[in-house]
Structures are given as structure tokens and as C-alpha cells.
């Protein structure tokens, strides 16, 4: 059913309108929920169909990978090479999920009762997608829900609907009718999806404030919720680290996707003995990064995705400088069109600054000095977030000791923002509820089902 209304979608590299996207009406939402509910009866009972359909969908997406990557760069801003990698990664997620084994645990195999635990779908899953990785996150949520036997109503961010809607159009030839429904609209549509009586589970990636609203909307009906709400991820650099090597790695990680990654380095604690040298190296590396339109040759970092986020980043940097921080690199937006902000290194940051206590979600890396390692660990853990963290150095025993004490869902040694196929991705405290990735993501959108059979022996 065509939408009667639409809304503009902007290209962040130019600030101009790219296209329009359909604005889902209440009637269209009702139709999608009804269709998803009806499709679940057959879909939930046929695991082999689910696996083959996911593979067919992955094949259909792969045939149009270039089109999808171009759309992703146009609406999200990331360099075309990174867009291609995201498309390829999302396709691989679908294929990996299609090969997962749904667990069946035998509790009793011999005796008066034979008992086993399997999984059953929740029902209709509402999937709400953010704007930083709109394709790969959509495919992750979609694949996990569908393999588990659920049907899906999926909404991309209103900032980045194009690539996901293209994927939805490609799904029609691969997935049975009603199994996956793609809608576009604003935050009010997501809230309506979470509240809808047909929805039995909600999987959401986005901000803490929006996640809390989703949880409230789902609470009255006791719907299952999976919330990935970002992080303010700390990295600790030990005194035996080599500044030049660490700086190159940290800049590549912290400024990828213009810093718009929930699991990237956002606070850097550096031992006083190497602090100044590391800041100097970070500034040199940051300044050398080529920033520009994602389709230009050699571009390593594109624009911030939307104007509101650009204004927030600018305000955080201005406030940090007013509070005593020093800009070591970047720190000033250009005058040209688009939502560009340079890779920025902030020195002499302190724990009380908002640029340290809040998730920046942009190309800004604050550096904090420490003298005592135990104090650095305490400061790194002193956050309502707990998504990822890392420690950098050369002594294996110290690295492992610090890693064991970092309080996060994912802890890294001499690396960060690592996505291993099959690994669960989940945070602690305000970073979310539940898990995504691999079989853990499937289990999060299914319920345990115990089957007991009387063992009637002759």
C-alpha cells in the first residue's frame, strides 16, 4: 500500500535533500502487524524453509551490493569502501545465522520422563534500527529474529531509511509474504510498534533516552526487549606502550565511521610518563586523515550523519575548552557545505567534563592523564555505561590483569571495536539489556520450551 505522505532524506556530505521516504500511516502499521501475525503460523514451524530463505535473501542482496553501498554512502556519509564493507558484512551475517544450530538440551533421557528444552519464537518482533550502521544492524536483527521463527516489522532510522528500504524491496522475492515488513517513519512510529498488541518482542539500537522510552512502551504488555544503547568506552594505555604504534591504531579505531560507533574508544587514559608523546602522535595521525565526501578517492572519514549531531559535537568541544581542555588537533568545523567535523584530539581533559562523561558519538577523542594504574581502572569503570573497553601495552601479565578488572560486556587487549562472528554483543548497566550476535542474538528473541514425554516401556 503506497504511503500518502513522505518526508525528506538528506545527504550529509552536502546538506541537501537526497530523496524522500514514505511516512508510514497508522493504517499501514496495522496492516503490517496483521500480515506479520498471520505469516508466523507457517514460518515458525518450518526451520528448513527459514534457513533456505535467509540464504536466498543474502544472495539477492549480494547481487545488488554495489547499488546498496552507493545508497549507504549517499544517506549515511561513510566512505564508499566502508559502505561496501558494511553491505558485505550484513550479507555475511545472514549467511552465518542461516547456518546456526538451534540448541536442544536433553535434561532426562532415561527414566519415567524424557525431558528436553528447545526454543520457540516470541511471535512478531519489532526491530528499530539506528543511523550509524543502518544496513548491518538491520540484517543482524532481522536474521536472528527470522531464524528463531519470528516474523518481523522493521523500521530504519528516519535519517537513513534508503538502504534498508531497498533491502526490503529485494526481500520480496526471497522471503515469504508477511515474514519481513519494512516501514519508514519517525520516532513516533517506533513507539507505536513497541506498544502494538501484536508485538511480542522489541529489539532496539539507539540512545539511552530512546531505549528507556521503548522499554516503557513495551512494559505494559510485558514484551521481551533487547536494547543496545551505546557506550562511553574507555581505553587505558600502559606506560610500556609504544606511542607511535598505539596512536596509529587508536586513531584508526576512534575515527572510523566519523566516531559514530557505540563500541569505539571514547575516553583515553594515558600514563603520565608517555602522555605528552602519545598526544603528539595522536594529533599527527588525526591531522593526516583525509576527510571528505565518501565517494572521493582516498577519503578516510566522511561527514557526521546529521546536523543535530554536528551541533552537539561542536558544543561539547567548545564547553571542554572553556573548562580547561586544550585542542591538540582539529576542533573547528569547516565553512563548506555538509556536516563535516575534523578528527579532533582533546588534551588535558578531566573526568568531570561532559565530553568525557557522555558518549560523544563523533570524531572527538579526549585524552586523560593518570599516575596510578589502579586509579585508572577505577576511573575507566566509573560510568553508567559498560559496553566495551580496552587496555594497551606490552607486558602480558599486566594487560591480562587490567582486562580482568575492566567492567564491560566486551573487553579487548591491544585492540578495540572487534566484531567476531558468533560472539555475543551486550553491555552492562545503561549500555543495554540482552544480547545480539550469533546464537545469543537468536536466543534473546526466543523463549525456552520444555517438552516432557512419558517413557512408557513395554
C-alpha positions in Angstrom: 0.0 0.0 0.0 1.6 3.3 -1.1 2.1 6.0 1.6 0.1 9.2 1.2 2.8 11.2 2.9 6.6 11.3 2.8 9.5 13.1 4.4 12.9 14.4 3.2 16.1 12.5 3.5 19.4 14.5 3.3 22.8 13.8 2.1 25.2 14.6 5.0 28.1 15.4 2.7 26.2 18.2 1.0 23.4 19.1 3.5 21.0 19.0 0.6 17.9 16.8 0.1 18.8 13.4 -1.3 15.3 11.9 -1.8 12.1 11.3 0.1 10.9 8.3 2.1 7.4 7.1 2.8 5.8 8.1 6.1 4.0 5.1 7.4 0.4 5.7 8.5 -1.4 4.1 11.4 -3.4 2.0 8.9 -0.2 0.8 7.2 1.2 -0.2 10.6 -1.9 -2.2 11.4 -1.7 -3.9 8.0 2.0 -4.8 8.6 1.3 -6.2 12.1 -1.6 -8.2 10.9 0.3 -9.6 7.9 3.3 -10.5 10.2 1.0 -12.2 12.7 -0.6 -14.3 10.0 2.6 -15.3 8.3 4.1 -16.6 11.6 1.9 -19.7 11.7 3.6 -21.4 8.8 7.0 -19.7 9.1 7.5 -20.7 12.8 7.0 -24.4 12.0 9.4 -24.8 9.1 13.1 -24.4 10.1 14.5 -25.6 6.8 12.4 -23.0 5.0 13.7 -20.3 7.3 17.3 -21.3 6.6 16.9 -21.5 2.8 15.0 -18.2 2.7 17.8 -16.4 4.6 20.3 -17.7 2.2 18.2 -16.7 -0.8 17.8 -13.2 0.7 21.6 -13.0 1.2 22.1 -13.9 -2.5 19.6 -11.3 -3.6 21.4 -8.6 -1.6 24.8 -9.7 -2.9 23.6 -9.3 -6.5 22.8 -5.6 -5.7 25.7 -4.9 -3.4 27.0 -2.0 -5.5 23.6 -0.3 -5.5 23.2 -0.8 -1.7 26.7 0.5 -1.0 26.2 3.7 -3.1 22.9 4.3 -1.3 24.5 3.8 2.0 27.3 6.3 1.3 24.8 8.9 0.0 22.5 8.8 3.0 24.9 7.9 5.8 28.1 9.7 4.6 30.7 7.0 5.3 33.4 6.4 2.6 32.3 4.1 -0.2 34.9 1.4 0.8 33.4 1.3 4.3 29.9 1.2 2.9 30.9 -1.8 0.7 32.3 -3.5 3.8 29.1 -2.9 5.7 27.0 -4.3 2.9 29.3 -7.4 2.7 29.3 -7.8 6.5 25.5 -7.6 6.7 25.2 -10.3 3.9 27.6 -12.5 5.8 25.7 -12.1 9.0 22.6 -13.5 7.2 24.5 -16.5 5.9 26.1 -17.1 9.3 22.8 -17.0 11.0 21.3 -19.4 8.5 23.9 -22.0 9.5 23.4 -21.7 13.2 22.1 -24.7 15.2 19.2 -24.0 17.4 20.0 -25.7 20.7 18.1 -28.6 22.2 19.2 -29.6 25.7 18.3 -33.1 26.9 17.6 -33.0 30.6 16.5 -36.6 31.1 16.9 -39.3 28.5 16.3 -42.4 30.6 13.7 -42.8 33.3 9.9 -42.4 33.6 10.1 -39.0 31.9 12.1 -38.0 28.9 12.7 -34.2 29.0 14.3 -31.7 26.6 14.5 -28.0 26.3 14.1 -26.3 22.9 13.3 -22.9 21.7 10.1 -21.3 20.4 9.6 -17.9 18.8 8.2 -14.9 20.6 6.0 -14.0 17.7 6.1 -10.7 16.0 9.3 -8.8 16.6 9.5 -5.0 16.2 13.1 -4.1 15.1 14.2 -0.5 15.4 17.4 0.4 13.6 19.9 3.3 14.2 21.6 5.6 11.6 25.3 4.7 12.2 25.2 1.2 10.6 21.7 1.0 9.2 22.3 -2.0 6.9 24.4 -4.4 9.0 22.4 -3.8 12.2 19.1 -4.3 10.3 20.4 -7.6 8.9 21.6 -8.8 12.3 18.3 -8.1 13.9 16.3 -9.5 11.0 18.3 -12.7 10.6 18.3 -13.5 14.3 14.5 -13.0 14.6 13.7 -14.9 11.4 15.9 -17.9 12.2 14.2 -18.1 15.6 10.8 -18.5 13.8 9.6 -15.0 14.5 8.2 -12.6 11.9 9.5 -9.0 11.8 8.3 -5.5 11.4 11.4 -3.4 10.9 11.9 0.4 11.0 15.1 2.1 9.9 16.2 5.5 11.4 14.4 8.4 9.7 17.8 9.8 8.9 18.9 6.6 6.9 15.9 4.7 5.5 17.0 4.3 1.9 19.4 1.4 2.0 17.1 -0.6 4.3 14.0 0.0 2.2 16.0 -1.1 -0.8 16.8 -4.3 1.1 13.2 -4.7 1.9 12.3 -4.5 -1.8 14.8 -7.2 -2.5 13.4 -9.4 0.2 10.1 -9.8 -1.6 11.5 -12.4 -4.0 13.4 -14.3 -1.3 11.2 -14.3 1.8 7.6 -15.5 2.1 5.0 -12.7 2.1 4.5 -11.1 5.5 7.6 -12.6 7.1 9.6 -9.3 6.9 7.9 -6.0 6.8 9.8 -2.7 6.2 8.3 0.6 7.3 9.7 4.1 7.5 8.8 7.0 9.7 9.9 9.0 12.7 10.3 8.2 16.4 6.5 8.1 16.9 6.3 5.1 14.6 8.9 3.2 16.6 6.9 3.9 19.8 3.7 2.7 18.1 5.5 -0.5 17.1 6.7 -1.1 20.6 3.2 -0.6 22.1 1.3 -2.5 19.5 -0.5 -5.5 20.9 0.7 -7.8 18.1 4.3 -7.2 19.0 5.8 -9.7 21.4 9.4 -8.6 21.4 11.2 -5.4 20.6 14.9 -5.2 19.5 16.2 -1.6 19.6 19.6 0.0 19.0 19.9 3.7 19.8 20.3 6.2 22.6 19.7 5.6 26.3 16.8 8.0 26.4 15.1 6.5 23.4 15.8 3.0 24.8 14.1 3.8 28.1 11.0 5.0 26.2 11.0 1.8 24.2 11.2 -0.2 27.4 8.3 1.8 28.9 6.2 1.3 25.8 6.8 -2.5 26.0 6.3 -2.8 29.7 2.6 -2.7 30.0 2.2 -5.8 27.8 5.4 -7.4 29.2 7.0 -7.7 25.8 10.5 -9.1 25.5 13.1 -6.3 25.0 16.6 -6.4 23.6 18.2 -2.9 24.0 21.7 -1.9 22.7 22.1 1.6 24.0 25.6 2.6 23.3 28.6 3.2 25.5 31.2 5.6 26.7 34.1 3.2 26.1 37.3 3.7 28.0 40.8 2.6 26.8 43.8 2.5 29.2 47.3 2.9 27.8 50.1 1.4 30.0 53.4 3.1 30.5 55.2 0.4 28.4 53.2 1.1 25.3 54.9 2.4 22.2 53.2 5.8 21.5 53.6 5.8 17.7 52.2 2.3 17.3 49.3 2.8 19.7 48.4 6.2 18.2 48.1 4.8 14.7 45.8 2.0 16.0 43.7 4.2 18.2 43.1 6.8 15.5 42.1 4.2 13.0 39.6 2.9 15.6 38.3 6.1 17.2 37.7 8.0 14.0 36.2 5.1 11.9 32.7 6.0 10.7 33.4 9.5 11.9 33.5 8.2 15.5 29.8 7.2 15.2 30.2 3.7 16.7 28.8 2.7 20.0 31.7 0.3 20.7 34.7 2.6 19.8 37.2 4.3 22.0 35.6 7.4 23.6 37.8 8.1 26.6 41.6 7.5 26.6 43.5 7.2 29.9 47.3 7.5 29.3 50.1 7.1 31.9 51.8 10.3 32.7 55.2 9.0 31.5 54.1 8.7 27.9 51.1 11.1 27.9 52.7 14.0 26.1 54.4 11.9 23.4 51.1 10.0 22.8 49.1 13.2 22.5 51.6 14.4 20.0 51.4 11.2 17.9 47.6 11.2 18.1 47.5 14.7 16.8 49.8 13.9 14.0 47.8 10.8 13.0 44.5 12.7 13.3 45.7 15.6 11.1 46.9 13.2 8.4 43.4 11.7 7.9 41.7 12.7 4.7 38.1 14.0 5.3 35.6 14.5 2.5 32.7 13.2 0.5 32.5 9.4 0.8 32.7 8.9 -3.0 36.0 10.9 -3.4 39.2 8.9 -3.8 41.3 8.3 -0.7 38.8 9.7 1.7 39.2 8.1 5.2 36.4 9.9 7.1 33.1 11.3 5.9 30.7 13.7 7.5 28.8 13.4 10.7 25.4 11.9 9.7 23.1 14.7 10.7 23.1 18.4 11.6 21.8 17.9 15.1 24.7 15.6 15.9 27.2 18.0 14.4 25.9 20.8 16.6 26.1 18.6 19.7 29.8 17.7 18.9 30.7 21.4 18.3 29.0 22.4 21.6 30.8 19.6 23.6 34.2 20.7 22.3 33.6 24.4 23.0 32.5 23.6 26.5 35.5 21.4 27.1 37.9 24.1 26.1 36.0 26.6 28.3 36.6 24.2 31.2 40.3 24.0 30.6 40.9 21.3 27.9 43.3 22.0 25.0 42.7 21.1 21.4 45.7 19.2 20.1 44.2 18.5 16.7 41.1 19.5 14.8 38.4 21.2 16.8 36.9 23.5 14.2 34.2 22.7 11.6 34.8 23.8 8.0 32.9 26.5 6.3 31.8 24.4 3.3 28.5 22.5 2.8 27.8 19.3 4.6 28.1 18.2 8.2 31.9 17.9 8.4 33.9 18.0 11.5 37.7 17.2 11.6 39.2 14.3 13.6 39.8 16.1 17.0 42.1 15.2 19.8 41.4 16.9 23.2 44.3 17.1 25.7 44.2 18.0 29.4 40.6 16.6 29.7 39.3 15.7 33.1 36.7 13.3 34.3 34.1 15.8 35.1 33.8 17.3 31.6 30.8 16.3 29.6 33.0 15.4 26.7 34.3 12.6 29.0 31.2 11.7 31.0 28.8 11.5 28.0 29.0 9.5 24.8 30.2 11.9 22.2 29.3 9.8 19.1 31.6 11.8 16.9 35.2 12.3 15.8 36.5 13.6 19.1 38.9 11.8 21.4 39.5 13.2 24.9 42.8 12.2 26.5 43.2 12.0 30.3 46.4 11.6 32.3 46.8 9.1 35.1 49.7 8.3 37.5 48.4 5.1 39.3 47.1 2.1 37.4 44.5 1.2 40.0 43.2 4.7 39.8 43.0 4.5 36.0 40.9 1.3 36.2 38.6 2.9 38.8 38.1 5.9 36.6 37.5 3.8 33.5 34.8 1.8 35.3 33.2 4.9 36.8 30.5 5.2 34.2 26.8 4.3 33.9 27.8 2.6 30.6 29.5 -0.7 30.2 29.7 -1.7 26.6 33.3 -2.2 25.6 36.8 -1.3 26.9 40.4 -1.9 26.1 43.9 -1.9 27.6 47.1 -1.3 25.6 50.7 -2.2 26.4 53.3 -4.9 26.1 53.5 -6.9 29.4 51.1 -9.8 29.0 50.6 -10.3 32.8 49.7 -6.6 33.4 47.5 -6.5 30.3 45.5 -9.5 31.4 45.2 -8.3 34.9 43.8 -5.0 33.8 41.5 -6.6 31.3 40.0 -8.8 34.0 39.2 -5.7 36.1 37.5 -3.7 33.4 33.7 -3.7 33.8 32.3 -4.0 30.3 30.4 -6.5 28.2 33.4 -6.8 25.8 37.0 -6.3 26.9 39.9 -6.0 24.5 43.7 -6.2 24.7 45.7 -4.2 22.2 42.7 -3.7 20.0 39.1 -2.3 20.2 35.8 -2.4 18.4 36.3 -6.1 17.4 33.3 -8.0 15.9 34.0 -11.7 15.9 31.3 -13.8 14.1 29.2 -15.6 16.6 30.3 -13.6 19.6 27.6 -12.1 21.8 27.4 -8.3 21.8 25.9 -7.0 25.0 26.6 -4.3 27.5 26.2 -3.7 31.2 24.1 -1.1 33.1 22.9 1.7 30.7 24.6 0.0 27.7 21.6 -2.3 27.3 19.6 -5.4 28.1 20.0 -8.7 26.3 22.5 -9.7 23.6 22.9 -9.6 19.9 25.2 -11.6 17.7 25.4 -15.3 16.8 23.3 -17.8 18.6 23.0 -15.4 21.6 21.0 -13.0 19.4 18.7 -15.7 18.4 18.1 -16.9 21.9 17.3 -13.4 23.0 14.3 -13.4 20.7 13.0 -16.8 21.6 11.6 -18.5 24.7 12.6 -21.7 26.3 10.2 -24.6 25.7 10.3 -27.7 27.8 8.9 -30.9 26.3 8.2 -33.8 28.6 7.3 -37.3 27.3 6.2 -40.2 29.5 8.6 -43.1 28.8 6.1 -46.0 28.6 8.2 -49.0 28.4 6.7 -52.4 27.5 
